Amino acid sequence: METYFKTNETHFFSDLSVRTVDTDKNVEIVIDKNKEYFECDICGEKFLQKLLLKKHFYSHPKEKPYSCDVCNKDFSHKSHLNVHHRTHTKEKPFSCDVCHKDFSQKGDLKVHYRIHTKERPYSCDVCNKDFYHKSHLNVHLRTHTKEKPFSCDVCGKRFSESCVLKVHYRVHTGEKPFSCDVCNKDFSQRGHLNEHFLTHTNENPFSCDLCGKKFPREDKLKQHYRIHTNGKPFSCDVCGKIFSQKKYLKVHYRIHTNESFSCNVCHKIFSQKCHLNVHFRTHTKEKPYSCDLCHKKFADKSALNGHFRTHTNEKPYSCNVCHKDFSRKGDLNVHYRIHSNEKPYSCDVCGKTFSHAKSLKLHHLTHTNEKPYSCDVCGKKYSHKGALKVHYQTHTNEKSSCNICHKEFSYKGSLKVHYRLHAK
């Protein structure tokens, strides 16, 4: 519909804007009500294109006349205030018609929609990797330029993303804003909470199509897949050594930087902070990981995982020389030394060498004559736990039985020797 009226103002229509100027003449003007105009909320000027309105905004000084009545944050445009206000109201008026996920901003919905369409319009001109969002490309580009513009004002550590710096700050503040609603354990990162939550649901939705092993997260499956493909996409830019996982590269990099973590109780030094955290529990006697079958407790999650295989009898690690299977990778590494005759642990008293650190520790007691393990029945003392266990059977009359001929033995070692008779 067209409207005609007389006025002392003339509205000039063009492809760019609708402007108002004063005039002494009475002129006839035309306004098309079917057209949508974008109005500047600072000066009232109208535009036929939203992009032109955005460009026009730059002509105004950096005033912020619009203030949030909840947190008092100021904004230069009313539309920005309206969007911000949804962070307080939790309002999400834009919904994806495929998966029904809700968003507070229309732009976020548009970007999200590319997950379904597989559209990745932003491409890296260095490695040709494609991205859903331009900001993701900008962050990725820093992996090529090594740019880290965000710096921690506490320890000086630098980061390529502001969100990673924000998470890092929690190391200093001890803040853990994400809480498990099952066991109330707190986490500094949402991703850590999501990973932890799967321990309650036992959900492993991602499965390897080569060996069938299941994983709680897709990134864990991708990491595992490199075992089959021997893929090592992470390279050290100092010595060129390649790694299958980024975390291994980060640990390796400390060889060049001499970065280390020290225990403030015994001053033992570690190359990884996670190893220091586990070690620290030897002082605190904390054992936060519990087996849900026998309730045995462990200081380290990997120790719990290894223990759990004693119940399932799973032995995923196999020696490629003699094909003996092991439930833990560490046990396989120690076993390899039988074939290589490697004995990296040496006694500083007599010079005797050992393939295992535990063996050296036990041997060391022969020099100190220390016997820290005591029988709570008769008080007899032993230098190592295994000897106490064997002795304890003299009180319990516990015997191990051969599952072929059913002969009984007081000691497991005697049973092992006996088994060789059947193997002949």
Legacy VTK file of the C-alpha trace (Angstrom):
# vtk DataFile Version 3.0
C-alpha trace
ASCII
DATASET POLYDATA
POINTS 424 float
0.000 0.000 0.000
1.267 3.490 -0.836
0.591 6.596 1.312
0.704 10.164 0.034
0.995 13.185 2.379
2.268 16.767 2.495
5.119 17.765 4.793
7.875 20.316 5.391
10.371 17.435 5.434
11.567 15.518 2.416
12.394 11.772 2.754
14.993 10.730 0.154
14.819 7.037 -0.756
17.826 5.295 -2.212
19.413 1.847 -2.165
21.367 2.973 0.872
19.172 4.851 3.323
16.010 6.773 4.071
17.055 10.278 5.127
15.074 13.279 6.390
16.005 16.882 5.534
14.257 20.213 6.159
12.725 22.095 3.199
10.465 25.100 2.765
8.612 23.422 -0.088
5.491 21.324 0.240
6.272 18.168 -1.747
4.493 14.912 -2.353
6.326 11.777 -1.068
5.765 8.037 -1.319
6.329 5.461 1.509
6.100 1.751 0.738
4.796 0.078 3.907
5.645 -3.394 2.570
9.385 -2.678 2.821
11.340 -3.380 6.016
13.603 -0.609 7.250
16.437 -0.843 9.795
16.487 2.154 12.120
19.503 3.468 14.026
18.504 3.584 17.702
20.912 6.471 18.329
19.962 9.019 15.648
16.842 7.490 14.087
18.233 7.248 10.533
16.722 4.386 8.502
18.378 1.900 6.143
17.109 -0.668 3.662
19.950 -3.090 4.484
21.072 -4.301 7.912
24.716 -4.305 6.809
24.504 -0.587 5.966
23.020 0.115 9.395
25.972 -1.710 10.977
28.442 0.430 8.978
26.528 3.548 9.940
26.934 2.722 13.662
30.661 3.454 13.334
29.874 7.102 12.539
28.743 7.611 16.141
31.257 8.122 18.952
31.811 5.175 21.301
28.967 6.098 23.613
27.309 3.401 25.708
23.952 4.898 26.648
22.196 1.564 27.335
22.781 -0.020 30.723
21.754 -3.466 32.061
19.571 -2.997 35.150
20.796 -6.360 36.561
24.609 -6.133 36.330
25.025 -2.479 35.171
27.037 -3.449 32.088
26.871 -0.712 29.426
26.184 -1.121 25.702
26.399 1.153 22.682
23.260 -0.294 21.036
19.897 -1.248 22.445
19.887 -4.485 20.421
23.135 -5.553 22.151
21.552 -4.885 25.552
18.512 -6.974 24.574
20.728 -9.916 23.602
22.830 -9.552 26.786
19.688 -9.487 28.946
18.999 -13.094 27.928
22.086 -14.195 29.894
20.132 -13.190 33.026
16.686 -14.443 31.963
18.089 -17.642 30.382
15.734 -16.907 27.492
16.556 -18.825 24.298
14.007 -17.836 21.659
15.775 -19.386 18.659
15.366 -23.141 18.220
17.011 -25.590 15.796
14.298 -27.378 13.792
16.530 -30.472 13.409
17.704 -31.273 16.970
15.594 -28.656 18.837
18.571 -27.140 20.647
17.772 -23.602 21.809
19.887 -20.457 21.436
19.768 -16.924 22.799
21.033 -15.380 19.550
19.932 -15.961 15.968
23.567 -15.853 14.780
24.484 -18.727 17.110
21.624 -20.801 15.668
22.854 -20.119 12.117
26.370 -21.285 13.028
24.991 -24.362 14.867
22.912 -25.308 11.821
26.118 -25.973 9.902
26.655 -29.055 12.112
23.622 -30.605 10.403
24.365 -29.334 6.873
28.105 -30.153 7.243
28.784 -26.697 5.808
32.236 -25.353 6.647
32.597 -22.066 4.798
35.849 -20.908 6.448
39.058 -22.522 5.232
42.653 -22.221 6.504
44.913 -21.060 3.649
47.917 -22.807 5.264
46.657 -26.388 5.803
43.197 -26.158 4.104
41.332 -27.286 7.223
37.696 -26.154 7.126
35.654 -24.607 9.948
32.006 -23.895 10.783
32.764 -20.514 12.312
35.164 -17.715 11.390
36.282 -17.308 15.032
37.312 -21.003 15.064
39.459 -20.376 11.972
41.062 -17.320 13.640
41.955 -19.390 16.722
43.255 -22.250 14.547
45.495 -19.860 12.586
47.440 -19.237 15.793
48.651 -22.866 15.689
50.580 -21.832 12.559
51.703 -18.400 13.759
52.406 -19.622 17.358
50.656 -16.433 18.500
49.513 -16.426 22.145
47.962 -13.012 22.794
46.337 -13.837 26.157
48.582 -13.762 29.229
47.943 -14.829 32.839
48.713 -11.883 35.136
49.544 -14.276 38.008
52.121 -16.656 36.502
52.703 -15.089 33.074
51.710 -18.218 31.118
50.395 -17.338 27.657
47.439 -18.750 25.720
46.076 -18.581 22.188
42.435 -18.314 23.384
40.829 -16.118 26.028
38.511 -18.946 27.129
41.529 -21.201 27.855
43.085 -18.398 29.932
39.784 -18.098 31.845
39.876 -21.824 32.679
43.599 -21.591 33.588
42.862 -18.838 36.146
41.003 -21.448 38.201
44.372 -23.124 38.912
45.242 -20.017 40.945
41.792 -19.346 42.439
40.933 -22.997 43.168
37.493 -22.327 41.683
35.517 -25.426 40.646
32.167 -24.176 39.336
30.941 -27.456 37.833
29.448 -29.974 40.254
28.322 -33.583 39.707
24.670 -33.894 40.771
25.187 -37.591 41.616
28.202 -37.533 43.969
28.680 -33.722 44.351
32.314 -33.855 43.193
33.432 -30.450 41.859
35.384 -29.717 38.674
37.136 -26.683 37.223
36.055 -27.539 33.654
32.707 -28.608 32.230
34.451 -31.170 29.993
35.973 -32.858 33.059
32.511 -33.027 34.662
31.009 -34.562 31.494
33.798 -37.165 31.394
33.363 -37.922 35.111
29.590 -38.298 34.723
30.118 -41.299 32.445
31.630 -43.167 35.440
28.103 -43.155 36.922
26.261 -44.113 33.720
28.950 -46.554 32.437
28.059 -45.219 29.020
30.543 -45.915 26.195
28.760 -44.872 23.005
31.838 -44.747 20.711
33.130 -48.077 19.428
36.289 -48.944 17.447
35.289 -50.708 14.208
38.620 -52.587 14.135
38.880 -54.117 17.624
35.461 -53.330 19.123
36.833 -51.421 22.133
34.368 -48.836 23.449
34.954 -45.288 24.638
32.927 -42.624 26.458
34.043 -39.814 24.100
34.713 -39.468 20.386
38.125 -37.835 20.935
39.201 -40.863 23.032
38.166 -43.171 20.162
40.181 -41.033 17.706
43.241 -41.274 19.960
42.808 -45.043 20.244
42.430 -45.397 16.471
46.017 -44.214 16.033
47.171 -47.474 17.675
45.872 -49.264 14.560
46.990 -46.673 11.996
50.254 -45.775 13.793
49.276 -42.138 13.216
51.477 -39.539 14.922
50.165 -36.106 13.922
51.903 -34.090 16.660
55.473 -33.023 15.996
58.052 -31.320 18.255
59.256 -28.122 16.538
62.618 -28.342 18.355
63.823 -31.893 17.624
61.176 -33.143 15.182
60.086 -36.144 17.276
56.484 -37.156 16.524
53.707 -38.256 18.878
50.257 -39.833 18.645
48.729 -37.497 21.259
49.140 -33.801 21.980
49.599 -34.448 25.716
52.637 -36.659 25.010
54.156 -33.856 22.931
53.546 -31.373 25.782
55.290 -33.691 28.273
58.179 -34.258 25.848
58.574 -30.509 25.291
59.644 -30.116 28.936
62.902 -31.885 28.032
63.772 -28.779 26.034
62.372 -26.205 28.489
63.563 -28.016 31.671
60.111 -27.392 33.169
59.361 -29.588 36.194
57.034 -29.919 39.187
58.365 -30.393 42.718
56.695 -31.989 45.765
56.708 -29.469 48.628
56.899 -32.285 51.203
59.776 -34.497 50.005
61.003 -32.296 47.084
60.800 -35.151 44.576
60.673 -33.760 41.024
58.171 -34.748 38.313
57.897 -33.894 34.632
54.081 -33.879 34.775
51.786 -32.151 37.234
49.351 -35.092 37.193
52.187 -37.386 38.397
52.935 -34.931 41.203
49.236 -34.931 42.178
49.209 -38.746 42.342
52.503 -38.804 44.262
51.183 -36.257 46.776
48.566 -38.796 47.852
51.384 -40.947 49.269
51.767 -38.180 51.859
48.043 -37.536 52.422
47.112 -41.273 52.210
44.192 -40.165 50.030
42.680 -42.889 47.815
39.795 -41.312 45.897
39.237 -44.151 43.384
37.261 -47.192 44.548
36.539 -50.532 42.840
32.762 -50.988 42.652
33.135 -54.787 42.842
35.460 -55.360 45.825
35.622 -51.752 47.128
39.425 -51.706 47.172
40.683 -48.109 47.034
43.401 -46.563 44.893
45.285 -43.274 44.729
45.446 -43.340 40.942
42.681 -43.937 38.378
45.019 -45.943 36.122
45.788 -48.250 39.093
42.030 -48.799 39.541
41.657 -49.569 35.820
44.517 -52.097 36.027
43.015 -53.663 39.153
39.571 -53.924 37.541
41.018 -56.302 34.965
41.730 -58.799 37.767
37.938 -59.168 37.954
37.294 -59.245 34.186
40.509 -61.227 33.455
41.079 -58.821 30.555
44.673 -58.697 29.302
44.823 -56.177 26.462
48.628 -55.792 26.348
50.565 -58.503 24.534
54.332 -59.097 24.211
55.264 -59.192 20.510
58.234 -61.491 21.276
56.705 -64.331 23.316
52.998 -63.275 23.064
52.456 -63.311 26.815
49.463 -61.153 27.751
49.256 -58.540 30.508
46.489 -56.574 32.158
48.650 -53.441 32.532
50.927 -51.698 30.061
53.503 -51.043 32.799
53.784 -54.792 33.480
54.357 -55.412 29.752
57.131 -52.755 29.668
58.866 -54.412 32.648
58.424 -57.859 31.047
60.129 -56.665 27.826
63.340 -56.290 29.815
63.524 -60.105 30.089
64.045 -60.188 26.315
66.265 -57.100 26.116
68.165 -58.010 29.330
67.821 -54.335 30.272
68.386 -53.568 33.956
68.080 -49.807 34.387
67.917 -49.774 38.203
71.211 -50.020 40.095
71.924 -50.441 43.841
74.121 -47.577 45.055
75.607 -49.805 47.792
76.724 -52.958 45.955
76.132 -52.013 42.304
73.722 -54.903 41.605
71.319 -54.055 38.771
67.594 -54.765 38.451
64.972 -54.669 35.724
62.303 -53.286 38.050
62.338 -50.383 40.540
60.390 -52.470 43.086
63.013 -55.215 42.944
65.733 -52.664 43.730
63.673 -51.298 46.619
63.282 -54.807 48.116
66.972 -55.550 47.576
67.936 -52.347 49.363
66.371 -53.741 52.561
69.074 -56.456 52.655
71.614 -53.670 53.289
69.548 -51.780 55.854
68.191 -54.978 57.476
64.894 -53.125 57.632
61.757 -55.272 58.101
58.751 -52.964 57.836
56.094 -55.696 57.439
54.913 -57.364 60.642
52.565 -60.336 61.184
49.654 -59.209 63.383
49.227 -62.784 64.735
52.742 -63.745 65.918
54.659 -60.479 65.417
57.255 -61.963 63.049
58.764 -59.312 60.751
59.581 -59.382 57.050
61.430 -57.159 54.612
58.738 -57.317 51.964
54.978 -57.678 51.803
55.024 -60.844 49.647
56.997 -62.783 52.286
54.518 -61.694 54.975
51.614 -62.886 52.803
53.244 -66.318 52.364
53.922 -66.542 56.120
50.348 -65.583 56.943
49.124 -68.788 55.283
50.744 -70.792 58.116
48.142 -69.228 60.443
45.123 -69.439 58.097
46.081 -72.870 56.706
45.090 -71.424 53.318
46.210 -73.557 50.385
46.347 -73.073 46.610
45.060 -75.973 44.522
46.208 -77.280 41.115
43.227 -77.106 38.754
44.510 -80.152 36.808
45.295 -82.765 39.503
43.865 -80.841 42.524
47.027 -81.228 44.596
47.226 -78.550 47.293
50.124 -76.263 48.139
50.783 -73.831 50.987
52.685 -71.459 48.726
51.716 -70.106 45.353
55.342 -70.335 44.215
55.307 -74.109 44.873
52.106 -74.408 42.815
53.764 -72.560 39.894
56.741 -74.979 39.984
54.307 -77.927 40.138
52.447 -76.701 37.035
55.613 -77.252 34.993
55.176 -81.051 35.522
51.911 -80.880 33.592
53.424 -78.666 30.897
56.100 -81.272 30.000
LINES 1 425
424 0 1 2 3 4 5 6 7 8 9 10 11 12 13 14 15 16 17 18 19 20 21 22 23 24 25 26 27 28 29 30 31 32 33 34 35 36 37 38 39 40 41 42 43 44 45 46 47 48 49 50 51 52 53 54 55 56 57 58 59 60 61 62 63 64 65 66 67 68 69 70 71 72 73 74 75 76 77 78 79 80 81 82 83 84 85 86 87 88 89 90 91 92 93 94 95 96 97 98 99 100 101 102 103 104 105 106 107 108 109 110 111 112 113 114 115 116 117 118 119 120 121 122 123 124 125 126 127 128 129 130 131 132 133 134 135 136 137 138 139 140 141 142 143 144 145 146 147 148 149 150 151 152 153 154 155 156 157 158 159 160 161 162 163 164 165 166 167 168 169 170 171 172 173 174 175 176 177 178 179 180 181 182 183 184 185 186 187 188 189 190 191 192 193 194 195 196 197 198 199 200 201 202 203 204 205 206 207 208 209 210 211 212 213 214 215 216 217 218 219 220 221 222 223 224 225 226 227 228 229 230 231 232 233 234 235 236 237 238 239 240 241 242 243 244 245 246 247 248 249 250 251 252 253 254 255 256 257 258 259 260 261 262 263 264 265 266 267 268 269 270 271 272 273 274 275 276 277 278 279 280 281 282 283 284 285 286 287 288 289 290 291 292 293 294 295 296 297 298 299 300 301 302 303 304 305 306 307 308 309 310 311 312 313 314 315 316 317 318 319 320 321 322 323 324 325 326 327 328 329 330 331 332 333 334 335 336 337 338 339 340 341 342 343 344 345 346 347 348 349 350 351 352 353 354 355 356 357 358 359 360 361 362 363 364 365 366 367 368 369 370 371 372 373 374 375 376 377 378 379 380 381 382 383 384 385 386 387 388 389 390 391 392 393 394 395 396 397 398 399 400 401 402 403 404 405 406 407 408 409 410 411 412 413 414 415 416 417 418 419 420 421 422 423
